[in-house]
């Protein structure tokens, strides 16, 4: 049987997001991001996982949150990162 789609947003993926977040934004609170997401992740379905991650990103980023940093982060990570 195929894996459920919710596993696309798994703990290893969340940890990778935290690493990229720390690389792009040294002021980001990656520990708070992980603490907000990891304890609740396993009980959630795909859309709720995505919502949880988005909300935690918005909280973890300094200043205006995630929306203000998207283009800057893409530029810092470069293509294919």
N, C-alpha and C positions, 0 to 999 in steps of 0.2 A: 504494500500500500504506500502511496506517495505521502511525503511529509506535508503537514498542514502549512498553508501560506504564512501563518503567524510566526513560524520559525525563521522566516526571512529577517525578522527583527528579534534576534536572539541575544543572549548575554554577550557572546563574543563580538557581535556587531555593535552593541552598545558600548563595549569597552574600546572598540576601534574608533567609534565616533568621539569618545572622550579623548583618545590620543590625538586625533586630528584637531579637535577643539583646542586642546592645549598647545598644539603647534601653531595654530592660526591666531589664537588669542591668549597670550600668556596670562592675561588678567582674568580669564574665565575660571570659574570655580568648578573644575572637573570632578572633584571629590563630592561636592554637593549634587552635581548632575548624576553621578553614579549612585549616590545614596537615595536620590529621589526615584530613580528608575528601577534598579536591580531588585529590590525587595518585592516590588509589585508586578514585575514583568511576566512571570510565568503563569499567573492566573488570568491574564488578559488575552483577548482575541486580537487579530491584526489591527483593526482600526483603533481600538483602545490603546494598543501598544504604540502606534504612531502618534496618537494624541498625547500620551504620557511623555514620550520622548520629545515632542515639539514643545510642550509646556516646560519641561525640565531644561531644555536648551535656552528657552527664552529667559528663564530665571538665572541660569548659570552665566549667561553672557553679560558683561558689564555694559552700562549705558542703556541704550534703547532696546536691547534684547536682540533676538535672532534676526529679525527682518532687516535691521540696520547693518548686519554683518555678513549677509549672504554673498554679495559680490566680492567683498574684500577676502573672504575665506576662499572662494573659488580661485581668485587670483593667486593667493599664497600657496594653495595646494597644487596648482598647475593642472594641466590636462592629464587625465589618466591616474590621478592620485586617489 
